[in-house]
Amino acid sequence: MDHATGDLRALLDELVPAPGLSGHETAGIAGSMTGALRPGASHVWADPLGNVIARFGREDAPRRTAVLAHMDTVGFLVKTVEEGGILRAVPVGGVNVKALPGAAVRVFTAQGAIPGTIGVRSQHLAAPGDAAASLDDLYIQVDPADAPRIAITAPVLYAPQIVPLGERRIAAPYLDNRAGCAVLAALARALDDLPDDRAVYLVATVQEETTCLGALSALRGVAPDRALFIDGTLAYDTPETRAQGAVRLGGGPVLTAFLYTSGLNGWHAHPGWRAHLVQQCAAHGIPCQQDAVRGLMSDARAAAQLGIPSVVVGLPMRSKHAPLEMVDLADMAGALKLIAAELRDPYPLL
């Protein structure tokens, strides 16, 4: 493992366990990101919604770039507490339903986290239709003695664990987007030579998984000339996905052209800036990939609403939003190298 991937792995070890359910980021991950973005920053603060913002360079610099990564995660809120230590819960964000049964979780209370598991019918009692998981059947099991401490609307998150798969690949919960947060934190250590006419704002945003309003608020406050987003994206290199795209783990960061979910909920990259990033990869020997994605959205849509040119640097992931997601540290290192190069030699938007 080289120096860059080693540093990124250390940052993931720090950031993955911090709780950060969408809308509840200030209780855990926001503090971790405040510390992680502080090295070298001129100023670090939290805005009223809870976004963590670090400025590098002069506040009055005429050229302002924002680099953003969302720090919130999907999860659940407790809906009811029933006899026998059984909790019913409502999902927050797009949880991966088919991966939930049997997963280990943490239920957060004022007195600390309570361990639990997501219930699943014993295979010996299997019934027709059990192969298709449903949120209607979701329940969480905890020690009945702990149940009285659990409040309605208590946050529930996957239990933290990091599973190494060789030197470069790891599986862990919430790599979407703790992997992007790790790249953002590593970037904070590489911004010590900005020209006087430039400022860079590193922003860890809230509520991406549910509203994208955190990024909208942060961008309004910072008012950058451009915005670059770091986020998890789809890999298509498992048996059931190979026909759906060409992105693979270890192939390098993904320069996304288009995102779309439904209706008018879409986003386009700034074409000139994205082409410049492709050229940066070639000039610096950084492997990269390209994609256009249906079924995925990011905070970048907030930039479009404000008329701010934007691009997305994607980190390929398997099993997004499942209790264990997978990344390749080399892709993260490539994204870090690309963004650092771009900040030194930015695309001439102005």
VOSEFI-861905 format. One record per atom (N, C-alpha, C): residue in three letters; z, y, x. Coordinates in steps of 0.2 Angstrom, whole numbers, padded with zeros to 4 digits, always signed. Example, Ala and Ser with C-alpha at 12.3 -4.5 7.8 and 13.67 -1.06 7.14 Angstrom:
2
ALA+0039-0028+0066;ALA+0039-0022+0062;ALA+0039-0016+0066;SER+0035-0011+0064;SER+0036-0005+0068;SER+0039+0000+0064;
This chain:
350
MET+0000-0006+0004;MET+0000+0000+0000;MET+0000+0006+0004;ASP-0005+0011+0003;ASP-0005+0017+0008;ASP+0000+0022+0005;HIS+0000+0028+0009;HIS+0005+0033+0007;HIS+0004+0036+0000;ALA-0002+0037-0002;ALA-0003+0040-0008;ALA-0001+0035-0014;THR-0003+0029-0014;THR-0001+0024-0019;THR+0006+0023-0019;GLY+0009+0023-0013;GLY+0016+0022-0012;GLY+0020+0027-0016;ASP+0018+0034-0015;ASP+0021+0039-0018;ASP+0021+0039-0025;LEU+0015+0037-0028;LEU+0014+0037-0035;LEU+0018+0031-0038;ARG+0018+0026-0035;ARG+0022+0020-0037;ARG+0030+0023-0038;ALA+0032+0026-0033;ALA+0039+0029-0033;ALA+0040+0033-0039;LEU+0035+0038-0040;LEU+0036+0042-0046;LEU+0036+0038-0052;LEU+0032+0033-0053;LEU+0032+0029-0059;LEU+0039+0026-0060;ASP+0042+0023-0054;ASP+0048+0020-0055;ASP+0053+0025-0058;GLU+0053+0032-0056;GLU+0057+0037-0059;GLU+0055+0039-0066;LEU+0049+0039-0068;LEU+0047+0042-0074;LEU+0047+0037-0080;VAL+0045+0031-0078;VAL+0044+0026-0084;VAL+0050+0025-0088;PRO+0056+0025-0085;PRO+0062+0023-0089;PRO+0064+0029-0093;ALA+0062+0035-0092;ALA+0065+0041-0096;ALA+0062+0041-0103;PRO+0067+0042-0108;PRO+0065+0042-0115;PRO+0061+0048-0116;GLY+0056+0048-0120;GLY+0052+0053-0122;GLY+0048+0052-0128;LEU+0051+0050-0134;LEU+0047+0049-0140;LEU+0044+0056-0142;SER+0038+0055-0145;SER+0034+0061-0147;SER+0039+0065-0152;GLY+0040+0072-0150;GLY+0044+0076-0154;GLY+0052+0076-0151;HIS+0053+0071-0147;HIS+0060+0071-0144;HIS+0060+0071-0137;GLU+0056+0074-0134;GLU+0055+0074-0126;GLU+0061+0077-0122;THR+0064+0082-0125;THR+0069+0086-0122;THR+0075+0082-0120;ALA+0076+0076-0123;ALA+0082+0072-0122;ALA+0082+0068-0115;GLY+0076+0068-0112;GLY+0075+0063-0106;GLY+0070+0065-0102;ILE+0063+0064-0104;ILE+0058+0065-0099;ILE+0057+0072-0097;ALA+0058+0077-0101;ALA+0057+0084-0100;ALA+0062+0086-0094;GLY+0068+0083-0093;GLY+0072+0085-0087;GLY+0069+0081-0081;SER+0066+0075-0082;SER+0063+0072-0076;SER+0057+0076-0073;MET+0053+0078-0078;MET+0047+0082-0076;MET+0049+0089-0073;THR+0054+0092-0076;THR+0056+0098-0073;THR+0058+0097-0065;GLY+0062+0092-0064;GLY+0063+0091-0057;GLY+0057+0089-0053;ALA+0053+0085-0056;ALA+0047+0082-0052;ALA+0042+0088-0050;LEU+0041+0093-0055;LEU+0036+0098-0054;LEU+0039+0104-0050;ARG+0046+0104-0048;ARG+0049+0110-0045;ARG+0047+0111-0037;PRO+0045+0106-0033;PRO+0044+0107-0026;PRO+0038+0111-0026;GLY+0039+0117-0022;GLY+0033+0122-0021;GLY+0032+0126-0026;ALA+0034+0126-0032;ALA+0033+0130-0038;ALA+0036+0137-0037;SER+0032+0142-0039;SER+0035+0149-0039;SER+0040+0150-0045;HIS+0039+0146-0051;HIS+0043+0147-0056;HIS+0042+0140-0061;VAL+0047+0138-0063;VAL+0047+0132-0068;VAL+0051+0134-0074;TRP+0048+0132-0080;TRP+0052+0134-0086;TRP+0050+0129-0092;ALA+0053+0129-0097;ALA+0051+0126-0103;ALA+0050+0131-0109;ASP+0045+0130-0112;ASP+0043+0135-0118;ASP+0047+0133-0124;PRO+0046+0136-0130;PRO+0050+0135-0136;PRO+0049+0128-0139;LEU+0043+0125-0138;LEU+0042+0118-0140;LEU+0044+0113-0136;GLY+0046+0114-0129;GLY+0048+0110-0125;GLY+0043+0108-0119;ASN+0037+0111-0119;ASN+0033+0109-0114;ASN+0036+0112-0107;VAL+0035+0108-0102;VAL+0038+0110-0095;VAL+0032+0113-0091;ILE+0033+0119-0089;ILE+0027+0122-0085;ILE+0029+0125-0079;ALA+0025+0123-0074;ALA+0027+0125-0067;ALA+0021+0129-0064;ARG+0022+0136-0062;ARG+0017+0140-0059;ARG+0017+0140-0052;PHE+0011+0139-0049;PHE+0010+0139-0042;PHE+0005+0145-0040;GLY+0008+0150-0036;GLY+0004+0156-0035;GLY+0007+0162-0039;ARG+0003+0167-0038;ARG+0006+0174-0041;ARG+0005+0174-0049;GLU+0009+0177-0052;GLU+0009+0177-0060;GLU+0003+0182-0062;ASP+0001+0187-0057;ASP-0004+0191-0059;ASP-0011+0189-0056;ALA-0011+0183-0054;ALA-0018+0181-0051;ALA-0023+0181-0056;PRO-0029+0183-0054;PRO-0034+0184-0059;PRO-0038+0178-0061;ARG-0037+0172-0057;ARG-0040+0166-0058;ARG-0035+0161-0060;ARG-0035+0158-0066;ARG-0029+0154-0068;ARG-0032+0147-0071;THR-0029+0142-0068;THR-0031+0135-0070;THR-0025+0132-0072;ALA-0025+0128-0078;ALA-0020+0124-0080;ALA-0022+0117-0079;VAL-0017+0113-0077;VAL-0018+0105-0076;VAL-0013+0102-0081;LEU-0015+0098-0086;LEU-0010+0096-0091;LEU-0010+0088-0091;ALA-0004+0086-0092;ALA-0003+0079-0094;ALA+0003+0078-0099;HIS+0002+0074-0104;HIS+0007+0074-0109;HIS+0012+0069-0107;MET+0018+0071-0109;MET+0024+0067-0107;MET+0027+0063-0112;ASP+0025+0064-0118;ASP+0028+0060-0124;ASP+0025+0053-0125;THR+0028+0049-0129;THR+0026+0042-0130;THR+0026+0040-0137;VAL+0023+0035-0139;VAL+0023+0032-0146;VAL+0030+0029-0146;GLY+0032+0027-0152;GLY+0038+0023-0153;GLY+0040+0023-0160;PHE+0046+0023-0162;PHE+0049+0022-0169;PHE+0055+0027-0170;LEU+0056+0028-0177;LEU+0062+0031-0179;LEU+0065+0026-0184;VAL+0072+0025-0184;VAL+0075+0021-0189;VAL+0075+0024-0196;LYS+0073+0019-0200;LYS+0072+0021-0207;LYS+0078+0019-0211;THR+0080+0013-0210;THR+0086+0010-0214;THR+0090+0006-0209;VAL+0097+0005-0210;VAL+0101+0001-0206;VAL+0104-0004-0211;GLU+0102-0011-0210;GLU+0104-0016-0215;GLU+0109-0021-0213;GLU+0112-0025-0217;GLU+0117-0030-0215;GLU+0114-0034-0209;GLY+0119-0037-0205;GLY+0117-0042-0200;GLY+0113-0039-0194;GLY+0114-0032-0193;GLY+0110-0029-0187;GLY+0103-0028-0188;ILE+0100-0028-0194;ILE+0093-0027-0195;ILE+0092-0020-0197;LEU+0087-0017-0193;LEU+0084-0010-0194;LEU+0077-0010-0196;ARG+0076-0006-0201;ARG+0069-0005-0202;ARG+0067+0002-0199;ALA+0060+0003-0197;ALA+0058+0008-0193;ALA+0051+0011-0195;VAL+0050+0017-0194;VAL+0044+0020-0195;VAL+0040+0021-0189;PRO+0034+0020-0188;PRO+0031+0021-0181;PRO+0029+0028-0180;VAL+0030+0031-0174;VAL+0028+0037-0172;VAL+0022+0037-0167;GLY+0017+0039-0170;GLY+0011+0038-0166;GLY+0007+0031-0167;GLY+0002+0030-0163;GLY-0002+0024-0164;GLY+0001+0018-0160;VAL+0006+0015-0163;VAL+0009+0009-0159;VAL+0004+0003-0160;ASN+0004-0001-0155;ASN-0001-0007-0155;ASN+0003-0013-0159;VAL+0001-0013-0165;VAL+0005-0017-0170;VAL+0004-0025-0168;LYS-0001-0027-0165;LYS-0002-0034-0164;LYS+0002-0036-0158;ALA+0004-0031-0154;ALA+0008-0033-0148;ALA+0016-0032-0149;LEU+0018-0030-0155;LEU+0025-0029-0156;LEU+0030-0035-0157;PRO+0028-0040-0160;PRO+0033-0045-0162;PRO+0036-0048-0155;GLY+0043-0048-0155;GLY+0046-0051-0150;GLY+0048-0046-0144;ALA+0045-0040-0145;ALA+0046-0035-0139;ALA+0053-0032-0139;ALA+0055-0031-0133;ALA+0062-0028-0131;ALA+0062-0021-0132;VAL+0067-0018-0135;VAL+0067-0011-0137;VAL+0074-0008-0135;ARG+0075-0001-0135;ARG+0081+0002-0135;ARG+0081+0007-0141;VAL+0087+0007-0144;VAL+0089+0011-0149;VAL+0093+0017-0147;PHE+0092+0023-0148;PHE+0096+0028-0144;PHE+0101+0031-0149;THR+0107+0032-0147;THR+0112+0035-0151;THR+0116+0040-0147;ALA+0120+0044-0150;ALA+0124+0049-0147;ALA+0128+0046-0141;GLN+0130+0039-0142;GLN+0134+0036-0137;GLN+0130+0032-0132;GLY+0124+0033-0132;GLY+0120+0029-0127;GLY+0115+0024-0131;ALA+0111+0021-0126;ALA+0106+0016-0129;ALA+0108+0009-0131;ILE+0106+0007-0136;ILE+0108+0000-0138;ILE+0102-0005-0138;PRO+0103-0010-0135;PRO+0097-0015-0134;PRO+0095-0018-0140;GLY+0089-0020-0141;GLY+0087-0024-0147;GLY+0080-0027-0146;THR+0078-0031-0151;THR+0071-0034-0151;THR+0068-0033-0157;ILE+0061-0033-0157;ILE+0057-0032-0163;ILE+0057-0040-0166;GLY+0059-0040-0172;GLY+0059-0047-0175;GLY+0052-0050-0176;VAL+0052-0057-0176;VAL+0046-0061-0177;VAL+0048-0068-0180;ARG+0045-0070-0185;ARG+0046-0076-0188;ARG+0046-0082-0183;SER+0050-0086-0183;SER+0050-0092-0179;SER+0044-0096-0180;GLN+0040-0099-0175;GLN+0034-0102-0176;GLN+0035-0108-0180;HIS+0041-0111-0180;HIS+0042-0117-0184;HIS+0042-0116-0191;LEU+0043-0109-0193;LEU+0043-0107-0200;LEU+0037-0103-0202;ALA+0031-0104-0198;ALA+0025-0100-0199;ALA+0023-0101-0206;ALA+0020-0095-0208;ALA+0017-0095-0215;ALA+0010-0092-0214;PRO+0006-0094-0219;PRO-0001-0091-0219;PRO-0001-0084-0218;GLY-0005-0081-0214;GLY-0006-0074-0213;GLY-0002-0072-0207;ASP+0003-0076-0204;ASP+0007-0074-0199;ASP+0003-0071-0193;ALA-0003-0073-0192;ALA-0007-0071-0186;ALA-0009-0064-0186;ALA-0009-0061-0192;ALA-0010-0054-0193;ALA-0004-0050-0194;ALA-0002-0046-0188;ALA+0004-0042-0189;ALA+0004-0036-0193;SER+0009-0034-0196;SER+0009-0029-0201;SER+0015-0025-0200;LEU+0014-0018-0200;LEU+0020-0013-0200;LEU+0024-0014-0206;ASP+0022-0017-0211;ASP+0026-0018-0217;ASP+0032-0023-0216;ASP+0030-0028-0211;ASP+0035-0033-0209;ASP+0039-0031-0203;LEU+0038-0025-0201;LEU+0042-0024-0195;LEU+0050-0023-0196;TYR+0054-0026-0192;TYR+0061-0025-0192;TYR+0063-0026-0184;ILE+0069-0023-0183;ILE+0072-0023-0176;ILE+0079-0026-0177;GLN+0080-0030-0172;GLN+0087-0034-0172;GLN+0091-0031-0167;VAL+0098-0029-0169;VAL+0103-0027-0164;VAL+0109-0031-0165;ASP+0114-0030-0161;ASP+0120-0033-0162;ASP+0123-0030-0168;PRO+0125-0034-0173;PRO+0128-0031-0179;PRO+0134-0027-0178;ALA+0138-0028-0172;ALA+0143-0023-0170;ALA+0141-0016-0168;ASP+0135-0016-0166;ASP+0132-0009-0164;ASP+0129-0006-0170;ALA+0127-0009-0175;ALA+0124-0006-0180;ALA+0127+0000-0183;PRO+0134+0001-0184;PRO+0137+0007-0187;PRO+0136+0013-0183;ARG+0134+0012-0177;ARG+0133+0018-0172;ARG+0126+0021-0173;ILE+0122+0018-0176;ILE+0115+0019-0177;ILE+0113+0024-0183;ALA+0111+0030-0181;ALA+0109+0035-0187;ALA+0102+0034-0189;ILE+0101+0035-0196;ILE+0095+0036-0198;ILE+0091+0041-0194;THR+0085+0039-0192;THR+0080+0043-0188;THR+0082+0043-0181;ALA+0086+0038-0179;ALA+0087+0037-0172;ALA+0081+0035-0168;PRO+0079+0037-0162;PRO+0073+0035-0159;PRO+0073+0028-0156;VAL+0068+0024-0157;VAL+0067+0018-0154;VAL+0061+0017-0149;LEU+0063+0015-0143;LEU+0057+0015-0138;LEU+0057+0008-0135;TYR+0051+0006-0132;TYR+0051+0000-0128;TYR+0056+0000-0123;ALA+0059-0006-0121;ALA+0063-0007-0115;ALA+0060-0006-0109;PRO+0063-0002-0104;PRO+0059-0001-0098;PRO+0059-0007-0093;GLN+0053-0008-0090;GLN+0052-0013-0085;GLN+0046-0011-0082;ILE+0045-0013-0075;ILE+0039-0012-0071;ILE+0038-0019-0068;VAL+0032-0022-0070;VAL+0030-0028-0068;VAL+0024-0027-0062;PRO+0026-0029-0056;PRO+0020-0028-0051;PRO+0015-0034-0051;LEU+0009-0032-0051;LEU+0004-0037-0051;LEU+0000-0036-0045;GLY+0002-0039-0039;GLY-0001-0037-0033;GLY+0001-0030-0030;GLU-0002-0028-0025;GLU+0000-0021-0022;GLU-0002-0015-0026;ARG-0007-0016-0030;ARG-0010-0010-0033;ARG-0009-0010-0041;ARG-0009-0015-0044;ARG-0008-0015-0051;ARG-0001-0016-0053;ILE+0001-0013-0059;ILE+0007-0013-0062;ILE+0006-0013-0069;ALA+0011-0017-0073;ALA+0011-0016-0080;ALA+0018-0014-0082;ALA+0018-0009-0086;ALA+0025-0006-0088;ALA+0024-0003-0095;PRO+0029-0001-0099;PRO+0028+0003-0105;PRO+0027+0010-0103;TYR+0023+0013-0108;TYR+0022+0020-0108;TYR+0018+0023-0101;LEU+0014+0019-0098;LEU+0010+0022-0093;LEU+0005+0027-0096;ASP+0004+0026-0102;ASP+0000+0032-0106;ASP+0006+0036-0109;ASN+0008+0042-0106;ASN+0004+0044-0100;ASN+0009+0046-0094;ARG+0014+0041-0093;ARG+0018+0042-0087;ARG+0014+0042-0081;ALA+0008+0038-0081;ALA+0004+0038-0075;ALA+0001+0045-0074;GLY-0001+0048-0079;GLY-0004+0055-0079;GLY+0002+0060-0076;CYS+0008+0059-0079;CYS+0014+0063-0076;CYS+0015+0062-0069;ALA+0014+0056-0067;ALA+0015+0055-0059;ALA+0010+0058-0055;VAL+0004+0058-0058;VAL-0002+0062-0054;VAL+0000+0069-0054;LEU+0002+0072-0060;LEU+0004+0079-0060;LEU+0010+0081-0055;ALA+0015+0076-0055;ALA+0020+0077-0050;ALA+0018+0077-0043;ALA+0014+0072-0041;ALA+0011+0072-0035;ALA+0007+0078-0033;LEU+0003+0081-0038;LEU-0001+0087-0036;LEU+0004+0093-0035;ALA+0010+0093-0038;ALA+0014+0098-0036;ALA+0016+0099-0029;ARG+0016+0093-0025;ARG+0017+0093-0018;ARG+0011+0095-0014;ALA+0006+0096-0017;ALA-0001+0098-0013;ALA-0003+0104-0015;LEU+0001+0109-0017;LEU-0002+0116-0019;LEU+0001+0121-0015;ASP+0001+0120-0008;ASP+0005+0125-0004;ASP+0000+0130-0001;ASP-0006+0130-0002;ASP-0011+0134+0001;ASP-0016+0138-0003;LEU-0014+0140-0009;LEU-0018+0143-0014;LEU-0020+0150-0012;PRO-0026+0152-0013;PRO-0028+0159-0011;PRO-0025+0164-0016;ASP-0024+0170-0013;ASP-0020+0175-0017;ASP-0023+0176-0024;ASP-0029+0175-0025;ASP-0032+0177-0032;ASP-0032+0171-0037;ARG-0028+0166-0035;ARG-0028+0160-0039;ARG-0021+0158-0041;ALA-0020+0156-0047;ALA-0014+0153-0049;ALA-0015+0146-0053;VAL-0011+0141-0052;VAL-0012+0135-0055;VAL-0005+0134-0059;TYR-0006+0131-0065;TYR-0001+0130-0069;TYR-0001+0122-0071;LEU+0004+0119-0069;LEU+0005+0112-0070;LEU+0009+0111-0076;VAL+0007+0108-0081;VAL+0010+0108-0088;VAL+0011+0100-0090;ALA+0017+0099-0092;ALA+0019+0092-0095;ALA+0020+0094-0102;THR+0016+0091-0106;THR+0016+0093-0113;THR+0019+0088-0118;VAL+0021+0091-0124;VAL+0025+0087-0129;VAL+0020+0086-0135;GLN+0022+0081-0139;GLN+0019+0079-0145;GLN+0011+0078-0145;GLU+0008+0075-0139;GLU+0001+0073-0139;GLU+0000+0067-0144;GLU+0005+0063-0144;GLU+0004+0057-0148;GLU+0004+0058-0155;THR+0006+0064-0158;THR+0007+0065-0165;THR+0003+0071-0167;THR+0003+0076-0163;THR+0000+0083-0166;THR-0004+0086-0161;CYS-0004+0086-0155;CYS-0007+0090-0150;CYS-0005+0097-0150;LEU+0000+0099-0154;LEU+0002+0106-0154;LEU+0006+0108-0148;GLY+0009+0103-0144;GLY+0012+0106-0138;GLY+0007+0109-0133;ALA+0002+0106-0132;ALA-0004+0109-0128;ALA-0006+0115-0130;LEU-0007+0116-0137;LEU-0009+0122-0140;LEU-0005+0127-0139;SER+0002+0126-0139;SER+0007+0131-0138;SER+0007+0133-0131;ALA+0007+0128-0126;ALA+0007+0130-0119;ALA+0001+0134-0117;LEU-0005+0132-0119;LEU-0011+0135-0117;LEU-0011+0142-0120;ARG-0008+0144-0126;ARG-0008+0150-0128;ARG-0004+0155-0124;GLY+0002+0152-0121;GLY+0007+0155-0117;GLY+0004+0157-0110;VAL+0001+0152-0107;VAL-0002+0152-0100;VAL-0008+0156-0100;ALA-0012+0156-0105;ALA-0019+0159-0106;ALA-0023+0158-0099;PRO-0025+0151-0098;PRO-0029+0150-0092;PRO-0036+0151-0093;ASP-0040+0152-0088;ASP-0047+0152-0088;ASP-0050+0145-0089;ARG-0047+0140-0088;ARG-0049+0133-0088;ARG-0043+0128-0089;ALA-0045+0122-0091;ALA-0039+0117-0092;ALA-0042+0111-0091;LEU-0038+0107-0086;LEU-0040+0100-0084;LEU-0034+0096-0087;PHE-0036+0090-0090;PHE-0031+0086-0093;PHE-0032+0079-0090;ILE-0026+0076-0088;ILE-0025+0070-0085;ILE-0022+0065-0091;ASP-0026+0060-0092;ASP-0023+0056-0098;ASP-0026+0049-0097;GLY-0022+0044-0100;GLY-0024+0037-0100;GLY-0031+0036-0104;THR-0035+0032-0102;THR-0041+0030-0105;THR-0042+0023-0105;LEU-0048+0021-0109;LEU-0049+0014-0110;LEU-0052+0010-0104;ALA-0050+0004-0103;ALA-0053+0000-0098;ALA-0056-0006-0102;TYR-0062-0008-0100;TYR-0066-0013-0104;TYR-0067-0019-0100;ASP-0062-0022-0096;ASP-0063-0027-0092;ASP-0059-0033-0093;THR-0057-0034-0099;THR-0054-0040-0102;THR-0059-0044-0106;PRO-0058-0051-0107;PRO-0063-0055-0110;PRO-0065-0052-0117;GLU-0061-0049-0121;GLU-0062-0047-0128;GLU-0065-0040-0128;THR-0066-0036-0122;THR-0068-0029-0122;THR-0074-0028-0118;ARG-0077-0033-0114;ARG-0082-0032-0109;ARG-0088-0029-0112;ALA-0090-0031-0119;ALA-0096-0028-0122;ALA-0095-0021-0124;GLN-0089-0018-0124;GLN-0088-0012-0127;GLN-0089-0006-0122;GLY-0089-0007-0116;GLY-0090-0002-0111;GLY-0090-0004-0104;ALA-0091+0001-0099;ALA-0091-0001-0092;ALA-0085+0000-0088;VAL-0080+0004-0090;VAL-0075+0006-0086;VAL-0070+0000-0085;ARG-0068+0000-0079;ARG-0064-0006-0076;ARG-0058-0003-0072;LEU-0052-0007-0072;LEU-0047-0005-0068;LEU-0049-0006-0060;GLY-0047-0001-0056;GLY-0049-0001-0049;GLY-0056+0003-0048;GLY-0059+0005-0053;GLY-0066+0008-0052;GLY-0066+0015-0051;GLY-0060+0018-0051;GLY-0059+0025-0050;GLY-0057+0029-0056;PRO-0055+0035-0056;PRO-0054+0040-0062;PRO-0060+0040-0066;VAL-0059+0042-0072;VAL-0065+0042-0077;VAL-0066+0049-0079;LEU-0072+0051-0078;LEU-0074+0058-0080;LEU-0077+0058-0087;THR-0073+0060-0092;THR-0075+0058-0099;THR-0079+0064-0102;ALA-0085+0062-0106;ALA-0089+0067-0108;ALA-0088+0069-0116;PHE-0085+0064-0119;PHE-0084+0065-0127;PHE-0079+0060-0129;LEU-0074+0063-0134;LEU-0069+0059-0137;LEU-0070+0061-0145;TYR-0069+0055-0149;TYR-0070+0056-0156;TYR-0065+0051-0159;THR-0062+0053-0165;THR-0058+0049-0169;THR-0061+0048-0176;SER-0061+0054-0180;SER-0064+0053-0187;SER-0065+0060-0189;GLY-0069+0061-0194;GLY-0070+0068-0197;GLY-0073+0073-0192;LEU-0070+0078-0191;LEU-0072+0083-0187;LEU-0067+0083-0181;ASN-0063+0078-0180;ASN-0059+0077-0174;ASN-0062+0074-0168;GLY-0065+0079-0164;GLY-0069+0077-0158;GLY-0068+0082-0153;TRP-0071+0080-0147;TRP-0070+0085-0141;TRP-0076+0083-0136;HIS-0078+0089-0133;HIS-0084+0088-0128;HIS-0081+0091-0122;ALA-0082+0088-0116;ALA-0081+0091-0110;ALA-0086+0097-0108;HIS-0084+0102-0104;HIS-0088+0107-0102;HIS-0093+0103-0097;PRO-0100+0104-0099;PRO-0105+0100-0096;PRO-0105+0101-0088;GLY-0105+0108-0087;GLY-0106+0110-0080;GLY-0100+0108-0076;TRP-0094+0109-0078;TRP-0088+0108-0074;TRP-0088+0100-0073;ARG-0089+0096-0078;ARG-0089+0089-0078;ARG-0094+0087-0072;ALA-0100+0089-0072;ALA-0105+0088-0067;ALA-0103+0090-0060;HIS-0099+0095-0060;HIS-0096+0097-0053;HIS-0091+0092-0051;LEU-0087+0089-0056;LEU-0082+0084-0054;LEU-0086+0078-0051;VAL-0091+0076-0054;VAL-0095+0071-0051;VAL-0097+0072-0044;GLN-0100+0078-0043;GLN-0102+0080-0036;GLN-0096+0080-0031;GLN-0090+0082-0034;GLN-0084+0082-0030;GLN-0082+0075-0027;CYS-0083+0070-0032;CYS-0082+0063-0030;CYS-0086+0061-0025;ALA-0093+0062-0026;ALA-0098+0060-0021;ALA-0096+0064-0014;ALA-0094+0070-0014;ALA-0093+0074-0008;ALA-0087+0071-0004;HIS-0082+0069-0008;HIS-0076+0067-0005;HIS-0075+0059-0005;GLY-0080+0055-0006;GLY-0080+0048-0006;GLY-0075+0045-0011;ILE-0074+0048-0017;ILE-0070+0045-0022;ILE-0074+0041-0027;PRO-0072+0035-0028;PRO-0076+0031-0033;PRO-0074+0034-0040;CYS-0079+0035-0044;CYS-0077+0037-0051;CYS-0081+0034-0056;GLN-0079+0034-0062;GLN-0083+0031-0068;GLN-0084+0037-0073;GLN-0088+0035-0078;GLN-0090+0040-0084;GLN-0089+0036-0090;ASP-0088+0040-0095;ASP-0087+0036-0102;ASP-0087+0042-0108;ALA-0089+0039-0113;ALA-0089+0043-0120;ALA-0085+0038-0125;VAL-0080+0041-0128;VAL-0075+0036-0131;VAL-0075+0038-0139;ARG-0076+0033-0143;ARG-0074+0033-0150;ARG-0068+0030-0151;GLY-0063+0033-0155;GLY-0057+0030-0156;GLY-0051+0033-0152;LEU-0052+0038-0148;LEU-0047+0041-0144;LEU-0048+0048-0144;MET-0042+0052-0144;MET-0041+0059-0144;MET-0036+0061-0138;SER-0036+0067-0136;SER-0032+0069-0131;SER-0030+0077-0133;ASP-0025+0079-0129;ASP-0023+0086-0129;ASP-0029+0091-0128;ALA-0034+0089-0125;ALA-0040+0093-0123;ALA-0043+0096-0129;ARG-0042+0093-0135;ARG-0044+0096-0141;ARG-0041+0103-0142;ALA-0035+0104-0140;ALA-0032+0110-0141;ALA-0035+0116-0137;ALA-0038+0114-0131;ALA-0041+0119-0127;ALA-0048+0121-0131;ALA-0051+0117-0134;ALA-0057+0119-0137;ALA-0056+0124-0143;GLN-0050+0122-0146;GLN-0048+0127-0152;GLN-0047+0134-0149;LEU-0045+0135-0143;LEU-0043+0141-0140;LEU-0049+0144-0136;GLY-0055+0141-0136;GLY-0061+0143-0133;GLY-0060+0143-0125;ILE-0056+0138-0123;ILE-0055+0137-0115;ILE-0059+0131-0113;PRO-0063+0132-0108;PRO-0067+0126-0105;PRO-0062+0121-0103;SER-0064+0115-0104;SER-0060+0109-0102;SER-0063+0103-0100;VAL-0060+0099-0096;VAL-0062+0092-0094;VAL-0056+0088-0094;VAL-0058+0081-0095;VAL-0053+0076-0095;VAL-0054+0071-0089;VAL-0049+0070-0085;VAL-0049+0065-0079;VAL-0045+0059-0082;GLY-0048+0054-0084;GLY-0045+0048-0087;GLY-0043+0043-0082;LEU-0037+0040-0083;LEU-0034+0034-0079;LEU-0035+0028-0083;PRO-0040+0023-0081;PRO-0041+0017-0084;PRO-0035+0013-0085;MET-0034+0011-0092;MET-0028+0007-0093;MET-0030+0001-0098;ARG-0027-0005-0097;ARG-0027-0010-0101;ARG-0021-0010-0106;SER-0022-0013-0112;SER-0017-0014-0117;SER-0013-0007-0119;LYS-0017-0002-0120;LYS-0014+0005-0122;LYS-0010+0004-0128;HIS-0004+0007-0127;HIS+0001+0008-0133;HIS+0004+0001-0134;ALA+0003-0004-0130;ALA+0007-0010-0131;ALA+0014-0009-0127;PRO+0018-0014-0128;PRO+0025-0013-0124;PRO+0024-0014-0117;LEU+0018-0017-0114;LEU+0017-0017-0107;LEU+0009-0015-0107;GLU+0008-0009-0103;GLU+0001-0007-0102;GLU+0000-0008-0094;MET-0006-0008-0092;MET-0008-0009-0085;MET-0012-0004-0082;VAL-0011-0002-0076;VAL-0015+0003-0072;VAL-0016+0000-0065;ASP-0020+0003-0062;ASP-0022+0002-0055;ASP-0020+0008-0051;LEU-0015+0008-0046;LEU-0013+0014-0042;LEU-0018+0017-0039;ALA-0024+0013-0037;ALA-0029+0017-0033;ALA-0033+0021-0038;ASP-0033+0020-0044;ASP-0037+0025-0049;ASP-0032+0031-0049;MET-0026+0031-0049;MET-0022+0036-0049;MET-0022+0040-0043;ALA-0023+0037-0037;ALA-0023+0040-0031;ALA-0030+0044-0031;GLY-0035+0041-0034;GLY-0042+0044-0034;GLY-0042+0050-0038;ALA-0038+0050-0044;ALA-0038+0056-0048;ALA-0034+0062-0044;LEU-0029+0060-0041;LEU-0025+0065-0037;LEU-0029+0068-0032;LYS-0033+0064-0028;LYS-0038+0067-0023;LYS-0043+0071-0026;LEU-0046+0069-0032;LEU-0051+0073-0035;LEU-0048+0080-0037;ILE-0043+0080-0041;ILE-0040+0086-0044;ILE-0038+0091-0038;ALA-0035+0088-0033;ALA-0033+0093-0027;ALA-0040+0096-0024;ALA-0045+0092-0023;ALA-0051+0095-0021;ALA-0054+0100-0025;GLU-0054+0099-0032;GLU-0056+0103-0036;GLU-0053+0110-0036;LEU-0046+0110-0036;LEU-0042+0116-0035;LEU-0044+0120-0029;ARG-0045+0116-0024;ARG-0047+0120-0018;ARG-0054+0123-0018;ASP-0059+0120-0022;ASP-0066+0122-0022;ASP-0068+0121-0030;PRO-0065+0126-0034;PRO-0066+0125-0041;PRO-0074+0127-0043;TYR-0075+0124-0049;TYR-0082+0125-0052;TYR-0082+0133-0054;PRO-0087+0136-0052;PRO-0088+0144-0054;PRO-0089+0145-0061;LEU-0084+0145-0065;LEU-0085+0146-0072;LEU-0086+0154-0073;LEU-0083+0158-0069;LEU-0083+0165-0070;LEU-0088+0168-0066;
